[in-house]
Amino acid sequence: MAGALDGAQVLVADDDEDSLEVLAFIVSQEGATVRTANHATGVLELLLTWTPDLLLLDISMPVMDGFELLSSIRGTARLGEIPAVAVTAHAYEVDRRRCLDAGFAEHVGKPYDPEAMIALVTRIVVPQSRTRGKVPTPPASAPGPSGRSPDT
């Protein structure tokens, strides 16, 4: 059975090893190729030779936080358009607004619902992958071009 994210490439960054492993596992179970980094320097090193479809970034990382990291990424032409999602324990509305103002496509507070996370990642990644020539298989219940589910 095909996963909702087959063919997608996702970079997950979090300095908390458990959080990193759980999020990487959830996304990879849907078929995405996932690479991980537990600090901003690791993210920047990966991005030298690899361009993912999506960045899932923790905000509170040492040395360079998620805001600084995203700003650095946005300063590189080749990487500037990669959508990024803030996945953070900073889950108040003011935190959400700050993330969106900083250029994150979405803000997800920890703890998050794994199914909701997959739905969010799929919503962002599937259109991205199509524009780059990769077409992951959408979930069976995803609305078709008419806006209706295939079985309605």
N, C-alpha and C positions, 0 to 999 in steps of 0.2 A: 504494500500500500504506500502510495506517495505521501510525503509530508507536505504541509502547507508552505514550507520554506525551502523545498528542494531547489538546489542551484544557487541559493542566496549565500552571501558571505557577510559575516557579522563579526565585529570586533567588540569584545567585552572587556572593560577595565574597571577594576575595583581593588583597593588595597586590602580588603578583608577577604582572605582566601576562601572561606566558606561561602560568602556571597558570590564571589567570582565563579566558583565551581558550580553552584546551584543554577545561576543564570545561564552559564555556558551549557550546562546539561539540558535545561529546559528548551533552549533554542536549538541545540543540536538534535534533540529528539524529534524535531519537526523537519529535519533534513538539511538544515543550514550547515555550512562549513564555518566553524567558529575558531577564532584565535583569541587568546587572552593575554592580558598584561596586568600586573599588579601595581603599576605606577606609570606616571605620565611619560617618563623617558622610554619605557618599554613600548608604549603606544606609538610614540614618534619613531622609534626604531622600526617597528612593524610597518608603519606607513611609508617608509622609504622605498619599499619594494612591493607593496601590496595595497590595493585599493578596495576596501570592503564596500558593501551596499549600505551598511548601517553601523553606527557607533553607539554602543550602550555604555555610558560613562557615569561612574560614581562622581559625586561632587567633592566630597571630603577625602582627598588623597594628600599625602605629605608632599612637600617640596613644591609641586605644581597642582593646584586644585582643578576640578573639572572645568571651571570657567576659563582659567588661564590656558588649559589644554585646548579647549575648543577654539579659543581665540588664536592660538598658535596654528592649529589645523586650518582654520579659515584663512589664514594668511598665506597659505600655499595654494596656488591656482589649481593644481591637479586635484586637490582634496577639498577645496572650498565648498563644494555642493553636496558632500556626503551628509545625509541627514543624521542627526545625533539626538539621542534620548537621554535625559538626565534620570538616572536611577539612584535615588538618594533617600536617606533617613530624614532629610530636611523636607518635611511633607506639608507644611502650612501653605496657605494661599499666597502669602508674600514670597515664599520660596519658589512656588510654581511660577509666579509672575516674573521673578528675577531670572529664572532659567529660560523662560520663553523670550524675555527681553534680550538675553545674552545670545540668542540664536539657536537654542535647542528646539527641535520640532515638537517635543513632548516632555512632560515631567511625570515621573512615576515615583510615588512614595513607597518606601520600604516599611513594613513588608507588603508585598504585592501578591495578587492572585495570579498563579501561573497561567491559567487559561486566558485571563485578561491581557497578560503580557504577550502571549503568543498572538492574540487577536490584534494588538497594537503593532507588534513587529511585522506581522503579515500585511496589515494595512499600509505600512510605510514601505516595506521592502518589495512587495510584489510590483507596484508601479515602477520603482527604481530599477529593478532587475529587467523589466521589459524595455526600458529606455536604453539599457546597456547591452541588449541582445540576449539576455538570459530570461527565460520565462518559467518561474517556478509554478507548479501546479497549485491553483487556489483550492482552498478547502471545498469539499462537496457542497456545503451549505452556503457558500459565498454567492451573493447575488450576481446574476449574469448582466450583460450589457443593458438589458431592459430595466434593471433594478429589482427584478424578481428572482427569487431562488429558483434553481433549475427544476425543482420538483413541484413548483406551484403553477 
